[in-house]
Amino acid sequence: MTQFRGLETGVSDIEVLVELAEEDPSESNLQETLNEMARIETDLKAIEVEQLLGGPNDQADAIMSINAGTGGTEAQDWAEMLLRMYLRYCEKRHYKTQIVDIQAGEEAGIKSATFTVEGQYSYGYLSAENGVHRLVRISPFDANARRHTSFASVFVYPDIEESIEIEVLDKDLRVDTYRAGGAGGQKVNKTDSAVRLTHIPTGIVVACQNERSQHQNRAVAMKILKARMYERELQNRQKEKQEVEDTKKEITWGSQIRSYVLAPYRLIKDHRTDKEVGDVDKVLDGDIQGLIEAQLLLKGTHEDSHK
């Protein structure tokens, strides 16, 4: 209700500004009116998008995983670029993030990374990023400066450990401990504090190496494991409404949800919504809200048509 009252006040302000502009059509009055109209339009769109975030877990925190696909060093560099893009996006939205596991590439970039996101609607928004992301560019790792195509996958799970009951039996769990390592292979801990959990019946593997103690790492890894098990159970119960598994395609050509082209031209295109953005650098610096909102609006339209 507070948001709607704010819109009502904004509309009233615009009416006053329009009257002033009619009496005195100076450039400053006209510009002020246009600015206020643009702000109201932005606020209205934000409310419209949040109305779509009514799923059972949309208000939950998120757990996000990025995995390099085919392409070797080039793909691993791309995975690291995506990691930076999402961390910058979260920073812009004042979400709190924490990297809980990261596997560095042999030469550059990362093989995979998992991080948590705390903030209202963080899962609802970031779930729009589930799928394969494709990069086309002149490779900085190719001495012949040839154009390369690389892929990375993004999976997002709701962090709902406190609100669900998932039983993990000790006999179904394999626990491995190892020494945590930082990017580039440098050691960040002299003890075997990192923890990898393997849930034997489902084959789900999660790891955490960010915390200071083995006990803390195990607790975080267990939280991620339960979130993934919950998501798996949800898929089994509601196969007709698969929201995450449908995006788990082969990380290669033809399965991408979005393409980021840096050469021979510069353009980002979302293949689900056909939305295009020309300012590639801005997007890679975390300005992806427009792309996310377009997908959520499309998803909402599809859901309305099936009611």
N, C-alpha and C positions, 0 to 999 in steps of 0.2 A: 504493500500500500504506500509506503514511503516513496518508492520509486515513481509510482503513478502521480502522487501529489507533486513531486518535483517536476514531472512533465507538465502537469496542469499549470504550475507556476511559470514554467518556461514558455508555454504557449501564450499565457497572459502577457508576459514580458515582450514577446514578439509582436503582439498586437499593439502594444504601446510604442515599440520601436518603429513599426510600420507607419503609425500615425505621425510620429516625429519626422520620419523620412519623407512623408507626403508633404508636410509643412515646410521642411527644410531638406531638400534632396541633395545634401552635400555628400561628398565622397565618404567622409568619416561616418555619417549616419547610415548610409547604405551598406558600408562594409560591416558595421556593428550589427546591423540587422541580418546580413548574410551569415556572419559568424555565429550568431545565436541560433539561427535556423539549422546550421550544420551541426551544432552541438546537440540540439534537440533530436535531430535525425539519428545521430550516433547513439544517444541514450536510448532512443526508441528501439533501435536495432538490437542493442545489448539486451534489453528486456525481452524482446521477441526471441532471441537465441536462448536466454535462460529459461524461458517458458518451455523450450524443447528439452531441457535437461531435467526431465522428470522421472528418469529411470531409477530403479531401486538403489543404484550405486553411484549415480552421477555426481552427487555432492561429496563423495568419498575422496580421500587422498589417493594418489596413484603410485604404482610401481611400474617403471619403464625400462625396457631392455632393448638394446641396439646390437645387431649382429652383422658383421661384414659378410657379404656374399661372394659370388665369383668375381675374380679380378685381382687376387693377390694383394700386393702392397697398395695398389691404386684403390681397391675396395676398402682396405683397412684405413687408409687416409680419409676416404669418404665417410666411413662410419664415425671417425673422430670429428669430422666437420658437422655431421648431424648431431653428435653429442653436444658440441658447442652451441649449435643452433637452438636445441631444446633447453639447455641450461640458460642461455640468454633470454629465451622466451619466458621461462619461469621467473627469471630475475625481473623482467619488465612488468610481470603481473604480481610481483611481490610474493611469489611462492617460495617456500623453503625447500631446498634440494640437498640430497646427500648421496654421493656415489658410494655404493656398498660393495661393488665388485667391478674390476676393470682388468682386461687381459690385453697387454700391449702387443702390437704387431712386431714382426721380426725386424723390419727396417724402419717403418713409420706407422703412424696411426694406431688403431686398436682392432683387435679381433672381436671383442664384445665389451659391453658395459651395462651395468644395471644400477639404477638410482631411484631413490624415493622422492616423491613430490608431495609437500604438505600445503594445502590451500583450498579454499572453497571452490567446488566444481572442477578441481584439477583433473579428476578422472573423466568427468563428463566432457571436458574440452579435449584433453589429450587422447581420448579414445578415438577421436577422429583421425589420428595419425597412424592407426594400425595398418600395416601393410608394407609393401616393398617400395623403396625410394630409389630412383635411377639418376645417375649423374653422367653427363656427357661433357668432356673437356679435353683440352690439350694436356696430356699428362706431364706433371713436373718431374716424374720419375723415368720418362722415356727420353733417351739421349737424342732420338730422331724427331722429337716433338710431334709425335703422332696423336691423333684423337682417340681417346679411350672411353668406353662405356663401363660403368661400375654400378654395383647394386649393394644395398644394405636393407635389412628388415627392421621394422619397429613393432614391438609388441607392448601393449599397455594393459595392466591388470588393476582392478580396484583394491586398495588397501583396506580390507574389511575384517581384519583379524579379531577385533573387539566385538564385532556384531554377529559372528558366525561360530558354529561349533564344528570343527573339523578334527577328527581324531587321527593322530599319527602314532601308530604302534612302534615301539622300539625295534621289534623284530622285522619291521618293514623298512627300517632306516639304516643306511650305511653312512657312517660319519668319517670323513677324512680330514685330517688337519695338516697344514703345510705352512711354510714361511711366507708371509705376505711380501709382495714385491711391488715396487712403484713403476711408473712409466719408464720405458727404456731399460728395464731389468734391474734397477738399483734396489737394494734391500731397504725396506722401511721398518722391519722388525726382526730382531735377532732370535725370536722364539716362534714356535709353530702355533701362531695365534689365529691364522686364517682357517676358516671352516668351509668344507664342501659337504652338502647333504644330498644324498641320492635316495629318492623314494622308490624302492625296488618294484612294487606292483605296477606303478605308472611310468617309471623311467624318468620322472622329473628330477632334474639336477639343478640345484641353486648353490650359490657361494657368497660369502661375505668376508672381506679382508680389511674393512675400513676401521673397525673399532679396535680399541687398545688391547682387549683381552679376548681369549678364546671363548669365554662364557658370553660376552657381549656379541661377538660375531655369530655364535650359534643362535642366539635369541633373534637377531635380525634375519638370519638365513631361514629360521623356522617361520617367521612372519611371512616372508616371501613365498616359502613352500606352501603354506596354508592358503595364501591368496591364489596361487596357481592351481592348487587342488580344488579350491572352491569354484574357480572359473571352469575347471574341467567338469566338475559335477553339474554345474549349471548347464553346460553344453549337453551333457548326457540326458538331463531331464527335459530340456527344451531345444531339441535338435532343430526345430523349425525356426528358432529365433537365434541361430548361431551368430554371435556378434564378433567373436575374436577368432575362432577357428577358421572361419571363411577367409580370413586374410593370411593364413599361414600357408601361402603358396611357395613354390620353389623360388628361391631368391635369385632370379635370373630374368632374361628377356621375356617380355610379354605379360608379366604378372604385376607390373608396377602400378601403384596408385597415383604417383606423381613423378614428373621428370624435371630435372634441373639441368638446363642446357647452358653451358658457358662458352661453347664454340661449336659451330662457326658463328652462331648468333647468341644472344643472351636472353633467355626466357625461361620462366617456370610455369609449367602447366599441370593442373590437377586433372587427371583423366576421368575422375568420377563426376566432377561438376563442370568441367571444361573452363574453369576459371584460369586466367592467365595473368602473370605478374612480370613486368619487364625489369623492375629493380631487383636484380638477383642478389646483389650485395646486402640490401636491406633485409631480404628474407633470410639469408644465411646468417644474419646478425640477430635473428630471433623474431622478426616482424612477420609472424605467420597467423596472427589472429584472423585476418580476412579469409585466408584459405580454410581455416578451421570452421569459421562461421558459415561459409558457403556449403561445406559438407554437412554440417548439422542442419541447416535449413533444407537441404536436399533430402536428407534422411527423414526429417519431419514431414515433408511433403509426401514421401513414399508411404510413411506410416499412416498418414491421414487417408490416403487413397485406398488402403487395405482395411480400413475400419468398416 
